[in-house]
């Protein structure tokens, strides 16, 4: 085996090792991004639950600033107008609760949205 063959073999192993390290790095980033997305989904669900279970719904617009995880949230509770049932009667007392989570990662910002309709009197005590 000549010196040239040894140098060529070391170069091939070096290139293969660099490619392997790059692939592992991309895999680790994808796992971390997936974990962050799932955390954002869980928090959006939690905020929907929190705001939909308030006994007296009111119109709300609230921004929740980003913490150490870099995710910010916007919560909107708005009355729904002009919604009708099958008998064409206007339904009153409905609120639309929307939550948007936004994560500014290394690339484009990622957003997760969720919304729900809730009747304002559904959690009031029965008299």
C-alpha positions in Angstrom: 0.0 0.0 0.0 1.5 3.3 -1.0 1.2 6.7 0.7 -1.1 8.0 -2.0 -3.6 5.1 -1.3 -3.5 5.8 2.4 -4.1 9.5 1.9 -7.0 8.7 -0.4 -8.6 6.3 2.1 -8.3 8.9 4.9 -9.9 11.5 2.7 -12.8 9.2 1.8 -13.3 8.3 5.5 -13.2 12.0 6.3 -15.8 13.0 3.8 -18.1 10.1 4.9 -17.6 11.1 8.6 -18.5 14.7 7.8 -21.6 13.7 6.0 -22.6 11.4 8.9 -22.2 14.2 11.4 -24.2 16.6 9.2 -27.0 14.1 9.0 -27.1 13.5 12.7 -27.1 17.2 13.3 -30.2 17.7 11.0 -31.9 14.8 12.8 -31.3 16.3 16.2 -32.7 19.7 15.0 -35.8 18.0 13.6 -36.4 16.2 16.9 -36.1 19.5 18.8 -38.4 21.3 16.4 -41.0 18.5 16.7 -40.8 18.7 20.5 -41.2 22.5 20.4 -44.2 22.2 18.0 -45.9 19.7 20.3 -45.3 21.9 23.3 -46.9 24.8 21.4 -49.9 22.6 20.5 -50.4 21.6 24.1 -50.2 25.2 25.3 -52.7 26.3 22.7 -55.1 23.6 23.8 -54.6 24.6 27.4 -55.3 28.3 26.7 -58.5 27.3 24.7 -59.6 25.3 27.8 -58.8 28.1 30.2 -60.6 30.8 28.3 -63.6 28.6 27.4 -64.3 27.6 31.0 -64.7 31.2 32.3 -68.2 31.4 33.8 -68.9 34.9 32.3 -67.4 35.2 28.9 -66.4 38.7 27.8 -64.7 40.1 24.7 -61.0 39.8 25.2 -57.8 40.5 23.2 -54.7 39.4 25.0 -51.1 38.9 23.9 -48.9 36.6 26.0 -45.2 37.5 25.4 -42.7 34.9 24.5 -40.9 33.3 27.4 -37.6 31.4 27.4 -39.0 29.0 24.8 -39.5 31.8 22.3 -43.2 31.1 21.8 -45.7 34.0 22.0 -49.5 33.6 22.1 -52.4 35.7 21.1 -55.9 35.0 22.6 -59.1 36.5 21.2 -62.6 36.0 22.6 -65.2 37.7 20.4 -69.0 37.4 20.3 -70.3 35.7 17.2 -72.9 37.7 15.2 -75.3 36.6 12.4 -75.2 32.8 13.1 -78.5 31.0 12.6 -79.8 27.5 13.3 -81.7 25.2 10.9 -84.9 27.1 11.6 -83.3 30.3 10.6 -83.4 31.7 14.1 -80.5 33.9 15.2 -78.4 32.2 17.9 -77.3 34.6 20.6 -74.7 34.3 23.3 -72.1 32.5 21.2 -68.4 33.4 21.5 -65.5 32.5 19.3 -62.3 31.7 21.2 -59.2 31.8 19.1 -55.6 31.1 20.2 -52.6 31.5 18.0 -49.1 30.4 19.1 -46.1 31.7 17.2 -42.6 30.4 17.4 -39.8 32.3 15.7 -37.3 29.6 15.0 -34.2 29.8 12.8 -36.3 29.7 9.6 -39.8 31.1 9.0 -42.0 31.7 12.0 -44.2 28.7 12.8 -47.8 29.2 13.9 -50.4 26.9 15.5 -54.0 28.1 15.5 -57.0 26.7 17.3 -60.6 28.0 17.8 -63.8 26.9 19.4 -67.3 28.3 19.7 -68.9 28.4 23.1 -72.3 29.4 24.4 -71.9 32.1 27.1 -74.4 30.6 29.5 -73.1 27.0 29.4 -71.2 27.1 32.7 -73.6 29.3 34.7 -75.2 27.7 37.7 -78.8 26.5 37.2 -81.3 28.3 39.4 
